Amino acid sequence: MAELPELGKQCDIESCKQIDFLPFTCSDCSKTFCLEHKSTDAHNCSKINVQVKQANPDVCSHLKCCVEGCNAIGTAVVICERCHSEVCLSHRHKWDHKCIETNEEEISKTAEHVKQILASKPEQKPKARLSAKAEKTAAKIGLIKLKMKAEGDRHISAENRVHLLIFFPKEKRLNPKGFYFYKCLKLGKVLDKISENHNIKNVNNTSLDECLAFFSSRDGHRLAAEQTLEDLISSEEIFDGSSIILEYINSSCQYLEHYATYLT
């Protein structure tokens, strides 16, 4: 029988010495333990960062654990070397009394780690704005795929269809989806159909401050809801096969910031 390579580590408790394939390393004494002895209490950790203060029995009533809700009063208290709080024996570990210094230290380490990750990533340059000609070319290429998967009313003849790839509001966390509509349909009616069929709240008739609108994926400008799809194509606002963005925005705003992030 072939020997297995050396896996796992032995528990450092003399009376145990169990081989654990997922051993635990104590953050205080740096020794290795099995699941049963992983806690500082279970292996009687010798390096725990606390000190015991013997109390005068005459004043023991004043030595109360600082942890909120703990009523323990005794002749011995533990002083945490990190935050210098006086706690009872059951709350002597840093995670039991929410050690302030430990939390700040961990937060600092986490922030530094995130900073290093961000610094290691190459800077992404914003995409250049597409020209109408470039968008028209891209739409023609995208139209081939859209025609295979787009959803719509089958009664609309092929020559009267306008295909669109719609990016949904970010809060919905939905993947973009292809649709086709009758070319004489107003963009506002397209918005109503999409919001109704995909459970997207439409506040256009109830709110004066916020509205749901379509935006160009070329430069993020707001598309006029009162225009038909045919009119928008004639003015080269969109093309058959274009991508457009559906999003909530302030009613007075005519431009969607960070529109390029929807397309990545």
N, C-alpha and C positions, 0 to 999 in steps of 0.2 A: 504494500500500500504506500503510495507516494506521500511524503510528509508535506503538511501544509506550511507555508511560510509563516514566520512569526507575526502573529496578529494580536492586537490588543495589548493591554498592560495589566500587571498585577496590582491589586489593591495594596496600599502601603501599610494597612493594618496588619500587624504580625499574626494575629489569630485568624485572619481572613485569607489574604494572599490570593483571592479569587481573580481569575483572568477575565477582564471585561473588554469586550470588543468596542465599546463606546465609553471609555473611561472619563471620569470627571477630574479636573484639576482645580484644587482649592485656590481661590484668588488671594488668600491671606498667607497660607504656608507653602503654597506651590507644590504640594504633594499630590499624588494620584490616588483616586479612590473609586470603588465600584458604586453602583447605584444605591446600595444600602447604606454606605458610609460617606456619601457625598456632602451631607450637611455638616457645618462646623460643630454642631452638637454631637452628631453621630461619631465623628472621629476625634472629638475633644481637641479641636484646633488649638495649637500652642501659640499661634501668631495673631490671634484675633486682636484688632486694634482697640482694645478697651482696657481699662484698669478698674479694679474694685476698690471702692472707698468704704472702709469700715466706719460705721456711724456710732456715735455716742447714744446708748440706749435712752438717755434722758431727753434727747432731742430727736428721736427717730420719727416722731410724728411729722417733723418738718421735711423729712427726706422722702419726697413723693415723686413717682415717675412722671416725667414731663409729657409723656404721650397722652394725647387727648382721649379721655374715656377710660384710662387705666387707673384703678384705685389702689394699686399695690403700694404698701408702705412697709418697709422692713429695716433691718439693722445694717443692711449693705446696699449700696447703690453702685451703678456702673457709670463711669465717666467716659464718654466717647472721645477719642483723641482727635477725631476729625472736626466735630461741631461743638465739643465740650458740653454736651447736654448730659444731665443726670437722669438715668433711666433704670428701671428695674431689670433683674436678670433676664426675664422673658423677652425684653425689648432691647437687649444689648447689641444685637447685630444691626449693621448700618441700614439694612433694608426694612427692619422692623420699626425703627423710629424716624424713617424718612430723613436720613442724614442730609442736612442742607449742603454741606461742603461736597459730599459725594455726588449729589445730584448736579451741582454746578460743574464739578469736574467731569462727569460723564457727558453732560450737555456740551461742554467745551470740546471734549474729544470727538463727539459726534459731529459737531459743527466743522471741526478741522478736517475730519474724514470726508465730509460732503464737499468741502472746499477743494480738497485734493482730487476728488473724483471729477468735479467740474473743470478743474484746471487741466486735467489730463485729456479731456475731450477736445477735439479740434473745433475751432470756432466756425460756426456755420454762417456763411454769407447769405444775406437775404436774396431771394430769387428776383431776378430782373423782371420788370413789368413787361408783359407780353404786348406786342402790337396787335392791332386788329387782324392783320394779315397772318401773323403767327398763330393767333388763336383760331382763326378760320381753318388753317392747316391742321392744327391739333384736333379740332372738332371733327374734321373729316376722318382722321385716323380713329378717334374715339367712337365715331358713329358706327363703325363696323361692329365693334363689340356691343354697343348699346342695342343695336337692332336684334341681337341674338337673345338678350336677357331683359330688355325693357318691358315694363308692365303698362297696360293701358286698355282703352276700350277697343275691342277687336273690330267693332263696326266702323271705325275710322279707316278710310282707305289709305293706302300706303303713301300716295302723293299729298295727302292732307295732314300727315303726321309730322310733329316736331319732337325730336328726341332730346331729352335733357338728363344729365347726371346731377342729381340733387344731393348736396351735403346738408345734413340735418343740424339743428342747434346742438352745440357742444354738450349742453346739459343732458341731452337725450342719450348720448353715447351710442348712437346708431351708425352703422356703416353706410357710406353713400350708396344710393340706389338709382337705377335707370328707369325712366318713365317716358311715355310718349303721349302727346295731347293733340287735340284738334288745333290747327294753326290759327284759327280765328278766335280762339279762347283768350280772354284777357288774363294777364299774369295774376291779377287778384283772385280770379276764379281758380287758377292753378294752385295758389296758396291755400284756398279754402279746401280744395280736394285733398291736398297732401296732409294738411293739419287734421282733417276729419278722419282720414283713413289710417293715420299713423299715431293717433292719440297725442297730438301736439297741441298744447293749449293756444288758442287763437284769441288774443286780447284786443284785436284791432277795433272791435265795436264797443268795447267796454272801458278802455283805458285811454286817457289823453296823454299820458307820460311815456308809456311803453307800447311798442308795436312789434309785430312779426313781419319781416320783410325779406325779399330776395336781393342778393348782392352779386355783382359780377365777380367772377374768379380771376378776371384779368387785372383789375386794379382796385376792387373792393367798393366801387360806387354802387349806390342804391338803384335798383331797376324800378321803373315806373309801373305801379300796379294797374293803372288804368289803360295801359297799352296792350294790344294783342301780341301774341307770339310772332305773328307775321310782321307786324310793325317793328318789333324789336329786331327781327332779322334784317328787315329792309334798312334800318338805321345802323346795322352792324353792332348793336348792343350785345346781341347773342347770335349764335349760329345753330343750325341743326346739328346736334351732337355736343353742344357746349356743356360745361360744368357751371352750376350756379349754387350759391350758398344761401340757406335759409337760417335766419338768426333773429333773436330778440334784440332790440336796440331802442334808444331814446327816439321818440316820435319825430323830433326835429333834426336828428342826425341823418346825413346823406352819405356817410362813408363808414365802412366797416374796418376798424383797425385790426391789424394782425390777420388779415384775410388769408395770407399765404400759409398760415399754420393749419388751416382746414384741409389743405391739399396735400400735406405731408403725411 
